[in-house]
Amino acid sequence: MSLPSPNVPAALTQAARRLLDSPLLTEGMEGFRETYAWRSELRSFYARTAALSVQVGPGVLRLVLPPPHPEGGRAWSGLKSSRAAALVAWVLWYHEYLGVRLGEVRQFSLAELASAVSANPEAATLDFGVLHNRRALLQAVRALEEIGALRVLDADTARWEESDWQGDVQASGGALLEFTAAAPYLISVPPPLPASAAQRAARALLCGPALTLAQDPEAFGQLACAELQELERTLNWTLEAQPEYLILHREGVTHGLGKRWLPGSSVPSAAALLLLGAVRAEVASGTLSPDPNGRLTLSQTRLYTLLDGVRTRYRARWGEQGKQGSEKLLAQVLDLWREWGGITENGAERGATLTLEPHLAHFQAAYEDEGQMRVARRARRQG
């Protein structure tokens, strides 16, 4: 853990980091009270540096991130399908349904929730007699519970999940739920604040893994601006500048949204890093050449061949996961690169090309003698 910056209280640094890591904090969550105590300073800091709004209410603190950045980090990892993600919106719609149609927000069962959603003409395809739809709804409920927008008062969901559900509310009640004070804050989004080029640069570095030259040339040119200096000073994180990208090193972050910038902790993540090493070797040999913005374009077929070489070399270190085929491993690697904001896909068919963003070259990974992966980062700063 790094030491707090001079003239910035350590508690404010911790509060600013925690709110960025878990953008929706509610009463009872770890660190809520300590973060809520700095609500005025946090609102001012995020508006001034990155033109981001902080909503404050009784028992609720929310940093409003622009799409596609998620609220709550860890919670959404449980959404295994696009249908489960869509059902998050339907559950929040039910909050409005209870408040507007019935005049009050009250406790309700899973079956009541499912009946109301399936009765809406716009949700005609959501048949909760189908098991995977019931499971998707449970994923949505658990995700909203994780970020504090729902309370599960009776956690016995098995009877409803396993029932032959035909829309019978009384016969298939399931768990008892209620919304918390945080739910309206997920529904009501304040209008975006106008952002200068410097604030756009700060926002990109806070919300994503990097800011690239190709992404926003005007914002990229703001390296010496007061907003980025305040970002470093308040968060006590280090801004690294390369000719094609800027990246904010998130020291002291070990969970939530910040975990996506701590690669190397799993076999797919290790493979993703080692494959980048193989791509760098192709560049060094002249086989691949970056464009003027530092981006690389190559085919999925070529990536598959490179990964096959990586897998052959390292699979003995990967245990059972090392036995899976290169095609499955490549799919996992591409998922991670997407999560790291590192690829643009130029077609879905087999053999289509991918464009790799320059910040993927940031980490360099290798195995140490004791079998642990060591991940080093480049450390060169401009001007």
KEVEX-498417 format. One line per 2 residues: number of its first residue (from 1); their letters; for each residue z, x, y of C-alpha. Coordinates in Angstrom, 1 decimal. Layout:
N
NUM) A) Z:X:Y; ...
# end
This chain:
383
1) MS) 0.0:0.0:0.0; -1.0:1.4:3.4
3) LP) 1.5:1.7:6.2; 1.3:-0.8:9.2
5) SP) -0.7:0.2:12.2; 1.2:1.3:15.3
7) NV) 1.9:-1.5:17.8; 1.1:-4.2:15.3
9) PA) 4.1:-5.7:13.5; 4.0:-5.2:9.8
11) AL) 4.8:-8.9:9.3; 1.7:-9.9:11.3
13) TQ) -0.5:-7.6:9.3; 0.8:-9.1:6.1
15) AA) 0.3:-12.6:7.4; -3.2:-12.0:8.5
17) RR) -4.1:-10.4:5.2; -2.5:-13.3:3.2
19) LL) -4.3:-16.0:5.1; -7.6:-14.3:4.6
21) DS) -6.9:-13.8:0.9; -5.8:-17.5:0.4
23) PL) -7.4:-19.4:3.3; -5.5:-22.6:2.5
25) LT) -1.8:-22.1:2.3; 0.6:-25.0:1.8
27) EG) 4.4:-25.5:1.7; 5.8:-24.0:-1.5
29) ME) 3.1:-21.5:-2.0; 4.1:-17.8:-2.1
31) GF) 4.3:-16.3:1.3; 3.7:-19.6:3.1
33) RE) 6.8:-19.6:5.4; 6.3:-15.9:6.4
35) TY) 2.6:-16.6:7.3; 3.3:-19.9:9.0
37) AW) 5.8:-18.2:11.3; 2.8:-16.3:12.8
39) RS) 0.5:-19.3:13.2; 0.0:-19.0:16.9
41) EL) -0.8:-15.3:16.7; -3.1:-15.8:13.7
43) RS) -5.0:-18.6:15.4; -5.6:-16.4:18.4
45) FY) -6.5:-13.3:16.4; -9.1:-15.0:14.2
47) AR) -10.7:-16.9:17.1; -10.8:-13.8:19.3
49) TA) -12.2:-11.4:16.8; -14.4:-13.5:14.5
51) AL) -14.7:-16.9:16.1; -12.9:-18.5:13.1
53) SV) -10.7:-21.5:13.5; -7.2:-21.8:12.0
55) QV) -5.9:-25.3:11.4; -2.2:-25.8:11.6
57) GP) -0.3:-28.9:10.4; 3.1:-29.7:8.9
59) GV) 3.3:-27.7:5.7; -0.3:-26.6:6.0
61) LR) -2.1:-23.5:7.3; -5.9:-23.2:6.8
63) LV) -8.4:-20.5:7.9; -11.7:-22.3:8.1
65) LP) -14.4:-20.1:6.5; -18.1:-20.8:7.0
67) PP) -20.1:-21.8:3.9; -20.6:-20.5:1.2
69) HP) -17.2:-18.8:1.3; -14.5:-20.8:-0.7
71) EG) -11.1:-22.0:0.2; -8.3:-20.6:-1.9
73) GR) -10.1:-17.9:-4.0; -8.4:-18.0:-7.4
75) AW) -8.6:-21.8:-7.7; -12.4:-22.1:-7.8
77) SG) -12.7:-19.6:-10.7; -11.7:-22.5:-13.0
79) LK) -14.7:-24.5:-12.1; -17.0:-23.8:-15.0
81) SS) -20.0:-25.9:-14.0; -21.8:-27.3:-10.9
83) RA) -20.6:-30.8:-12.1; -16.9:-29.7:-11.8
85) AA) -17.6:-28.3:-8.3; -19.2:-31.6:-7.3
87) LV) -16.2:-33.5:-8.6; -14.0:-31.6:-6.2
89) AW) -15.9:-33.5:-3.5; -15.5:-36.8:-5.3
91) VL) -11.8:-36.3:-5.7; -11.5:-35.7:-2.0
93) WY) -13.7:-38.8:-1.4; -11.1:-40.7:-3.4
95) HE) -8.5:-39.6:-0.8; -10.5:-41.3:1.8
97) YL) -11.1:-44.3:-0.5; -7.3:-44.7:-0.9
99) GV) -6.6:-44.3:2.8; -9.4:-46.5:4.2
101) RL) -10.0:-49.1:1.5; -6.4:-49.6:0.3
103) GE) -4.6:-48.8:3.5; -2.3:-46.1:2.1
105) VR) -2.2:-42.9:0.1; -0.3:-43.5:-3.1
107) QF) 0.2:-42.2:-6.6; -2.7:-42.7:-9.0
109) SL) -3.7:-41.9:-12.5; -6.6:-40.0:-13.8
111) AE) -8.1:-43.2:-15.1; -7.8:-44.9:-11.7
113) LA) -9.5:-41.9:-10.1; -12.3:-41.9:-12.7
115) SA) -12.8:-45.7:-12.4; -13.1:-45.5:-8.6
117) VS) -15.6:-42.6:-8.7; -17.8:-44.1:-11.4
119) AN) -17.9:-47.4:-9.6; -19.5:-45.7:-6.6
121) PE) -23.3:-46.3:-6.8; -23.9:-42.7:-5.6
123) AA) -22.0:-41.4:-8.7; -24.0:-43.3:-11.2
125) TL) -24.6:-40.3:-13.4; -20.9:-39.6:-13.8
127) DF) -20.1:-41.4:-17.1; -16.5:-40.5:-18.0
129) GV) -17.1:-41.8:-21.5; -18.7:-38.4:-22.0
131) LH) -16.2:-35.7:-22.9; -17.7:-32.9:-20.7
133) NR) -17.5:-35.2:-17.7; -13.8:-35.8:-18.3
135) RA) -13.2:-32.1:-18.7; -15.2:-31.4:-15.5
137) LL) -12.9:-33.8:-13.6; -9.8:-32.1:-15.0
139) QA) -11.2:-28.8:-13.8; -11.6:-30.3:-10.3
141) VR) -8.1:-31.7:-10.3; -6.6:-28.4:-11.4
143) AL) -8.5:-26.5:-8.8; -7.2:-28.8:-6.1
145) EE) -3.8:-28.5:-7.5; -4.0:-24.7:-7.4
147) IG) -4.8:-24.7:-3.6; -2.1:-27.3:-2.9
149) AL) -4.2:-30.4:-2.1; -3.0:-32.3:-5.1
151) RV) 0.3:-32.7:-7.0; 0.3:-33.4:-10.7
153) LD) 3.5:-35.5:-11.3; 2.9:-36.1:-15.0
155) AD) 0.9:-33.2:-16.6; 0.0:-35.0:-19.8
157) TA) -3.7:-35.0:-19.5; -4.5:-34.7:-23.2
159) RW) -4.4:-38.5:-23.9; -6.9:-39.3:-21.2
161) EE) -9.2:-36.3:-22.0; -9.3:-37.1:-25.7
163) SD) -9.6:-40.9:-25.4; -12.6:-43.1:-26.0
165) WQ) -12.7:-43.9:-22.3; -14.5:-47.0:-21.4
167) GD) -13.2:-47.4:-17.8; -10.1:-49.3:-18.9
169) VQ) -7.5:-48.2:-16.4; -4.5:-49.6:-18.2
171) AS) -5.3:-48.3:-21.6; -6.2:-44.8:-20.6
173) GG) -4.0:-43.9:-17.6; -3.6:-40.2:-18.2
175) AL) -1.7:-37.9:-15.8; -0.1:-39.2:-12.6
177) LE) -1.3:-37.6:-9.4; -0.8:-37.7:-5.7
179) FT) -2.4:-36.0:-2.7; -0.5:-33.7:-0.4
181) AA) -0.7:-33.2:3.3; -3.3:-30.5:2.8
183) AP) -6.0:-32.8:1.5; -7.2:-34.1:4.9
185) YL) -7.7:-30.5:6.0; -10.3:-30.0:3.3
187) IS) -12.1:-33.1:4.4; -12.0:-32.6:8.2
189) VP) -13.8:-29.4:9.3; -13.6:-28.6:13.0
191) PP) -16.9:-27.7:14.8; -17.8:-24.0:14.6
193) LP) -16.7:-21.8:17.5; -19.6:-20.1:19.4
195) AS) -19.8:-16.5:18.2; -21.0:-13.3:20.0
197) AA) -22.8:-10.6:18.1; -19.6:-8.6:17.9
199) QR) -17.7:-11.7:16.5; -20.5:-12.2:14.0
201) AA) -20.1:-8.7:12.8; -16.3:-9.2:12.4
203) RA) -16.8:-12.5:10.6; -19.4:-11.0:8.1
205) LL) -17.0:-8.2:7.3; -14.0:-10.6:6.8
207) CG) -15.9:-13.2:4.7; -18.2:-11.0:2.7
209) PA) -18.1:-7.7:1.1; -20.3:-6.0:3.7
211) LT) -22.6:-6.4:6.7; -26.0:-4.9:6.2
213) LA) -28.6:-3.9:8.7; -31.1:-6.4:7.3
215) QD) -28.6:-9.2:7.5; -28.0:-9.2:11.2
217) PE) -29.4:-6.2:13.2; -27.8:-7.3:16.5
219) AF) -24.4:-7.7:14.9; -24.9:-4.4:13.0
221) GQ) -25.2:-2.6:16.3; -21.6:-3.5:17.3
223) LA) -19.8:-0.7:15.6; -17.9:0.4:18.6
225) CA) -17.0:-3.1:19.8; -13.4:-4.1:20.7
227) EL) -13.4:-6.9:18.0; -14.0:-4.5:15.1
229) QE) -11.4:-2.1:16.5; -8.9:-4.9:16.7
231) LE) -9.8:-5.9:13.1; -9.0:-2.5:11.8
233) RT) -5.8:-2.2:13.9; -4.3:-5.6:13.0
235) LN) -5.3:-5.7:9.3; -4.7:-1.9:8.9
237) WT) -7.9:-1.7:6.9; -10.6:1.0:7.3
239) LE) -14.1:0.3:8.5; -16.7:2.5:6.8
241) AQ) -20.2:2.8:8.4; -23.3:3.9:6.5
243) PE) -26.8:3.9:8.0; -27.7:0.6:6.2
245) YL) -24.3:-1.2:5.9; -20.8:-1.6:7.1
247) IL) -17.9:-2.3:4.8; -14.2:-3.0:5.4
249) HR) -11.9:-1.4:2.8; -9.2:-3.9:1.8
251) EG) -6.3:-1.6:1.0; -3.3:-3.4:-0.5
253) VT) -5.3:-6.4:-1.8; -4.8:-7.1:-5.5
255) HG) -5.4:-10.8:-6.0; -7.2:-13.9:-4.7
257) LG) -10.4:-13.6:-2.7; -9.8:-9.8:-2.3
259) KR) -10.2:-9.1:-6.1; -13.9:-9.3:-5.8
261) WL) -13.9:-6.0:-3.9; -11.8:-4.3:-6.5
263) PG) -14.4:-3.7:-9.3; -14.0:-1.9:-12.6
265) SS) -11.2:-3.8:-14.2; -13.3:-5.4:-17.1
267) VP) -16.2:-4.4:-19.4; -18.8:-6.5:-17.4
269) SA) -17.5:-5.0:-14.2; -17.6:-1.5:-15.6
271) AA) -21.1:-2.1:-16.9; -22.1:-3.4:-13.4
273) LL) -20.9:-0.2:-11.8; -22.4:2.1:-14.4
275) LL) -25.7:0.4:-14.1; -25.7:1.0:-10.4
277) GA) -25.3:4.7:-11.3; -28.4:4.5:-13.4
279) VR) -30.3:2.9:-10.5; -29.1:5.7:-8.2
281) AE) -30.5:8.2:-10.7; -33.9:6.4:-10.5
283) VA) -33.8:6.7:-6.7; -32.8:10.4:-6.9
285) SG) -35.7:11.1:-9.3; -38.2:9.3:-7.0
287) TL) -38.9:6.5:-9.5; -37.5:3.9:-7.1
289) SP) -37.6:4.1:-3.3; -35.6:2.0:-0.9
291) DP) -37.2:0.1:2.0; -36.3:1.0:5.7
293) NG) -33.2:-1.2:5.4; -31.9:0.6:2.3
295) RL) -32.8:-2.3:-0.1; -34.2:-1.7:-3.5
297) TL) -36.6:-4.0:-5.3; -37.1:-3.7:-9.1
299) SQ) -37.8:-6.0:-12.0; -35.3:-7.6:-14.3
301) TR) -37.2:-5.9:-17.2; -36.5:-2.5:-15.7
303) LY) -32.8:-3.4:-15.2; -32.6:-4.5:-18.8
305) TL) -34.0:-1.1:-20.0; -31.6:0.8:-17.8
307) LD) -28.6:-1.3:-19.0; -29.6:-0.8:-22.6
309) GV) -29.2:3.0:-21.9; -25.8:2.4:-20.3
311) RT) -24.7:0.2:-23.2; -25.8:2.8:-25.8
313) RY) -23.9:5.5:-24.0; -20.6:3.6:-23.3
315) RA) -20.3:0.8:-25.8; -17.9:2.8:-28.1
317) RW) -15.4:2.6:-25.2; -15.8:-1.2:-24.8
319) GE) -14.4:-2.4:-28.1; -15.5:-5.8:-29.3
321) QG) -17.3:-6.5:-26.0; -19.4:-3.5:-26.5
323) KQ) -21.0:-5.2:-29.5; -22.7:-7.9:-27.4
325) GS) -26.4:-7.6:-26.7; -27.8:-6.2:-23.5
327) EK) -29.3:-9.6:-22.5; -25.9:-11.3:-22.4
329) LL) -24.3:-8.3:-20.7; -27.1:-8.2:-18.1
331) AQ) -26.4:-11.9:-17.3; -22.7:-11.0:-16.7
333) VL) -23.6:-8.0:-14.6; -26.0:-10.1:-12.4
335) DL) -23.2:-12.7:-11.9; -20.9:-10.0:-10.7
337) WR) -23.5:-8.6:-8.3; -24.0:-12.1:-6.9
339) EW) -20.2:-12.3:-6.4; -20.3:-9.0:-4.6
341) GG) -23.1:-10.3:-2.3; -25.4:-7.7:-3.6
343) IT) -28.7:-9.3:-4.8; -31.5:-11.5:-3.8
345) EN) -33.5:-13.0:-6.7; -37.2:-13.3:-6.2
347) GA) -38.1:-15.9:-8.9; -36.3:-17.2:-12.0
349) ER) -38.7:-16.3:-14.7; -38.2:-13.4:-17.1
351) GA) -39.5:-10.2:-15.5; -39.0:-11.5:-12.0
353) TL) -37.9:-9.0:-9.4; -34.5:-8.5:-7.8
355) TL) -33.6:-7.0:-4.5; -30.4:-5.0:-4.4
357) EP) -28.5:-4.8:-1.1; -27.5:-1.2:0.0
359) HL) -23.7:-1.8:-0.1; -24.0:-1.9:-3.9
361) AH) -24.4:1.9:-3.8; -20.9:2.1:-2.2
363) FQ) -18.9:2.5:-5.4; -19.5:5.4:-7.9
365) AA) -17.8:4.9:-11.3; -17.1:7.3:-14.2
367) YE) -14.8:7.4:-17.2; -12.0:9.9:-17.1
369) DE) -10.9:11.8:-20.2; -8.1:9.4:-21.0
371) GQ) -10.5:6.5:-21.2; -9.7:4.9:-17.8
373) MR) -12.5:4.1:-15.4; -12.3:6.0:-12.1
375) VA) -14.0:4.2:-9.1; -14.7:6.4:-6.1
377) RR) -16.1:5.2:-2.8; -18.3:6.9:-0.3
379) AR) -16.5:7.9:2.8; -18.7:8.7:5.7
381) RQ) -18.4:7.1:9.1; -20.9:7.0:11.9
383) G) -20.2:7.8:15.5
# end
